[in-house]
Amino acid sequence: MVAMQENLPWYKKRITQPIKTLLKAGLTPHRLALSGAFGITIGVTPLLGTSTLQCLTATALFRLNIVAIQIFNWLMAGPQLLMIIPFLRLGERLFGAPPLAITPGELKALFETGFLHALSSLGISLTHAVVGWLITAPFLFTGTYVLVRAGLMWQRRRSSESSIPTITPII
């Protein structure tokens, strides 16, 4: 069995197999889709370094699966950095503020100096980004929930159909 897993592509080892294990452990597609939607939506928050705590809070409030929500949250590490600037631009447009001249690399370097230092340096711009995220979060959450749940239901139907023995007629 271990030798078989070594031949699996990375996404099957890191994503597909853990999700299948969670489903087999009694987690329904609805609960897993909720965990996925929260993990992905929170995972792209423009407040770097806070998504894990936010996911833990969502887990406690909505009785979600902590492993599932963290898997989806961690998958958003790269997209989180990419989405900060679009969230910032959306917030700036909503408030009529002039655009902040910053690149994703400069933003990452600023947060690497320390979370509190980055907060104080960015000030109102970070508020613009959070507002941009809050505006898009319900749409991201709903879309993610629908897609993840549909995918899980499809996977469940496919796996249950493949486990049904077929009867071949004898002629």
Contacts in CASP RR format, 6 or more apart in sequence:
PFRMAT RR
TARGET T0000
AUTHOR 0000-0000-0000
METHOD contacts of the structure
MODEL  1
MVAMQENLPWYKKRITQPIKTLLKAGLTPHRLALSGAFGITIGVTPLLGT
STLQCLTATALFRLNIVAIQIFNWLMAGPQLLMIIPFLRLGERLFGAPPL
AITPGELKALFETGFLHALSSLGISLTHAVVGWLITAPFLFTGTYVLVRA
GLMWQRRRSSESSIPTITPII
5 13 0 8 1.000
5 17 0 8 1.000
8 17 0 8 1.000
15 71 0 8 1.000
15 75 0 8 1.000
18 67 0 8 1.000
18 71 0 8 1.000
19 32 0 8 1.000
19 68 0 8 1.000
19 71 0 8 1.000
19 152 0 8 1.000
22 32 0 8 1.000
22 65 0 8 1.000
22 67 0 8 1.000
22 68 0 8 1.000
23 29 0 8 1.000
23 32 0 8 1.000
23 152 0 8 1.000
23 156 0 8 1.000
27 35 0 8 1.000
27 65 0 8 1.000
27 68 0 8 1.000
29 149 0 8 1.000
29 152 0 8 1.000
29 153 0 8 1.000
29 156 0 8 1.000
30 149 0 8 1.000
31 64 0 8 1.000
31 65 0 8 1.000
31 68 0 8 1.000
32 65 0 8 1.000
32 68 0 8 1.000
32 148 0 8 1.000
32 149 0 8 1.000
32 152 0 8 1.000
33 145 0 8 1.000
33 148 0 8 1.000
33 149 0 8 1.000
33 152 0 8 1.000
34 62 0 8 1.000
34 64 0 8 1.000
34 145 0 8 1.000
35 59 0 8 1.000
35 64 0 8 1.000
35 65 0 8 1.000
35 68 0 8 1.000
35 69 0 8 1.000
35 72 0 8 1.000
36 68 0 8 1.000
36 69 0 8 1.000
36 71 0 8 1.000
36 72 0 8 1.000
36 144 0 8 1.000
36 145 0 8 1.000
36 148 0 8 1.000
37 141 0 8 1.000
37 142 0 8 1.000
37 143 0 8 1.000
37 144 0 8 1.000
37 145 0 8 1.000
37 148 0 8 1.000
38 55 0 8 1.000
38 58 0 8 1.000
38 62 0 8 1.000
38 64 0 8 1.000
38 69 0 8 1.000
38 72 0 8 1.000
38 141 0 8 1.000
39 51 0 8 1.000
39 55 0 8 1.000
39 58 0 8 1.000
39 69 0 8 1.000
39 70 0 8 1.000
39 72 0 8 1.000
39 73 0 8 1.000
39 76 0 8 1.000
40 72 0 8 1.000
40 73 0 8 1.000
40 75 0 8 1.000
40 76 0 8 1.000
40 140 0 8 1.000
40 141 0 8 1.000
40 144 0 8 1.000
41 137 0 8 1.000
41 140 0 8 1.000
41 141 0 8 1.000
41 144 0 8 1.000
42 51 0 8 1.000
42 54 0 8 1.000
42 55 0 8 1.000
42 58 0 8 1.000
42 69 0 8 1.000
42 73 0 8 1.000
43 51 0 8 1.000
43 54 0 8 1.000
43 55 0 8 1.000
43 72 0 8 1.000
43 73 0 8 1.000
43 76 0 8 1.000
43 77 0 8 1.000
43 79 0 8 1.000
43 80 0 8 1.000
44 76 0 8 1.000
44 79 0 8 1.000
44 80 0 8 1.000
44 83 0 8 1.000
44 133 0 8 1.000
44 140 0 8 1.000
45 51 0 8 1.000
45 54 0 8 1.000
45 80 0 8 1.000
45 130 0 8 1.000
45 133 0 8 1.000
46 80 0 8 1.000
46 83 0 8 1.000
46 84 0 8 1.000
46 87 0 8 1.000
46 88 0 8 1.000
46 126 0 8 1.000
46 129 0 8 1.000
46 130 0 8 1.000
46 132 0 8 1.000
46 133 0 8 1.000
47 126 0 8 1.000
47 130 0 8 1.000
48 80 0 8 1.000
48 81 0 8 1.000
48 84 0 8 1.000
48 111 0 8 1.000
48 115 0 8 1.000
48 118 0 8 1.000
49 111 0 8 1.000
49 115 0 8 1.000
51 73 0 8 1.000
51 76 0 8 1.000
51 80 0 8 1.000
52 70 0 8 1.000
52 73 0 8 1.000
55 66 0 8 1.000
55 69 0 8 1.000
55 70 0 8 1.000
55 73 0 8 1.000
56 66 0 8 1.000
58 64 0 8 1.000
58 69 0 8 1.000
59 65 0 8 1.000
59 66 0 8 1.000
59 69 0 8 1.000
81 104 0 8 1.000
81 107 0 8 1.000
81 108 0 8 1.000
82 104 0 8 1.000
83 133 0 8 1.000
84 104 0 8 1.000
84 107 0 8 1.000
84 129 0 8 1.000
85 102 0 8 1.000
85 104 0 8 1.000
85 107 0 8 1.000
87 128 0 8 1.000
87 129 0 8 1.000
87 130 0 8 1.000
87 132 0 8 1.000
87 133 0 8 1.000
87 136 0 8 1.000
88 100 0 8 1.000
88 125 0 8 1.000
88 128 0 8 1.000
88 129 0 8 1.000
88 132 0 8 1.000
89 99 0 8 1.000
90 128 0 8 1.000
90 131 0 8 1.000
90 132 0 8 1.000
90 135 0 8 1.000
90 136 0 8 1.000
91 97 0 8 1.000
91 128 0 8 1.000
91 129 0 8 1.000
91 131 0 8 1.000
91 132 0 8 1.000
91 135 0 8 1.000
92 98 0 8 1.000
92 99 0 8 1.000
92 100 0 8 1.000
92 125 0 8 1.000
92 128 0 8 1.000
94 128 0 8 1.000
94 131 0 8 1.000
94 132 0 8 1.000
94 135 0 8 1.000
95 128 0 8 1.000
95 131 0 8 1.000
97 124 0 8 1.000
97 125 0 8 1.000
97 128 0 8 1.000
100 122 0 8 1.000
100 125 0 8 1.000
102 110 0 8 1.000
102 125 0 8 1.000
110 117 0 8 1.000
110 118 0 8 1.000
110 121 0 8 1.000
110 122 0 8 1.000
111 118 0 8 1.000
118 126 0 8 1.000
119 126 0 8 1.000
END
